[in-house]
C-alpha cells in the first residue's frame, strides 16, 4: 500500500501532467483560432473584391444593353442585316 506521501506525490505529478496537457491544448487551440481568423479576413477581402467586380460587370452589361437597344438594333434594321 502506498504511503500518504507517495499518494500526494503521485497526485501532484498527475496534476502537473494534466496542467501541461491543458496548456498544450490551449496553445494548439489559440494557434488554430489565429489561423482561422487570418483565413476569415483573407476570404472576407476576396469576397469584397469579387462583389465589387460583379457590380462593375453588371454596370458594363447594362451600358452595353442600352447601347444595343438604342443604337445597334436601329443600325441592324436600317442596313437590313
C-alpha positions as CSV (number, residue, x, y, z in Angstrom):
1,X,0.0,0.0,0.0
2,X,1.2,3.5,-0.8
3,X,2.0,5.9,1.9
4,X,0.3,9.2,2.2
5,X,3.5,10.9,0.9
6,X,3.6,8.7,-2.1
7,X,-0.1,9.2,-2.9
8,X,0.4,13.0,-2.5
9,X,3.4,12.9,-4.8
10,X,1.5,10.8,-7.4
11,X,-1.4,13.2,-7.3
12,X,0.9,16.2,-7.7
13,X,2.6,14.5,-10.7
14,X,-0.8,13.7,-12.2
15,X,-2.0,17.3,-11.6
16,X,1.2,18.6,-13.2
17,X,0.7,16.4,-16.2
18,X,-2.9,17.5,-16.6
19,X,-1.8,21.1,-16.4
20,X,0.9,20.7,-19.0
21,X,-1.6,18.9,-21.4
22,X,-4.1,21.7,-20.8
23,X,-1.5,24.3,-21.6
24,X,-0.5,22.4,-24.8
25,X,-4.2,22.1,-25.8
26,X,-4.8,25.7,-25.1
27,X,-1.8,26.7,-27.2
28,X,-2.9,24.5,-30.1
29,X,-6.5,25.9,-29.9
30,X,-5.1,29.5,-29.9
31,X,-3.0,28.7,-32.9
32,X,-6.0,27.3,-34.8
33,X,-8.1,30.3,-33.8
34,X,-5.4,32.7,-35.1
35,X,-5.2,30.7,-38.3
36,X,-8.9,30.7,-38.7
37,X,-9.2,34.4,-38.1
38,X,-6.5,35.1,-40.6
39,X,-8.2,32.9,-43.2
40,X,-11.6,34.6,-42.5
41,X,-10.0,38.0,-43.0
42,X,-8.4,36.9,-46.3
43,X,-11.7,35.4,-47.5
44,X,-13.6,38.5,-46.5
45,X,-11.3,40.7,-48.5
46,X,-11.6,38.4,-51.5
47,X,-15.4,38.4,-51.2
48,X,-15.5,42.2,-51.2
49,X,-13.2,42.3,-54.2
50,X,-15.4,39.8,-56.1
51,X,-18.6,41.7,-55.2
52,X,-17.0,45.0,-56.5
53,X,-16.0,43.2,-59.7
54,X,-19.5,41.8,-60.1
55,X,-21.0,45.3,-59.7
56,X,-18.7,46.7,-62.3
57,X,-19.6,43.9,-64.7
58,X,-23.3,44.5,-64.1
59,X,-22.9,48.2,-64.8
60,X,-20.9,47.5,-68.0
61,X,-23.5,44.9,-69.1
62,X,-26.3,47.4,-68.6
63,X,-24.4,50.0,-70.6
64,X,-23.9,47.5,-73.5
65,X,-27.5,46.6,-73.3
66,X,-28.6,50.2,-73.5
67,X,-26.2,50.8,-76.4
68,X,-27.5,47.9,-78.5
69,X,-31.1,48.8,-77.7
70,X,-30.7,52.4,-78.8
71,X,-28.0,52.2,-81.5
72,X,-27.3,48.6,-82.5
73,X,-30.7,47.4,-83.3
74,X,-31.6,50.5,-85.3
75,X,-28.4,50.0,-87.4
76,X,-29.3,46.4,-88.0
77,X,-32.8,47.3,-89.1
78,X,-31.6,50.1,-91.3
79,X,-28.9,48.1,-93.0
80,X,-31.2,45.0,-93.4
81,X,-28.7,42.8,-91.6
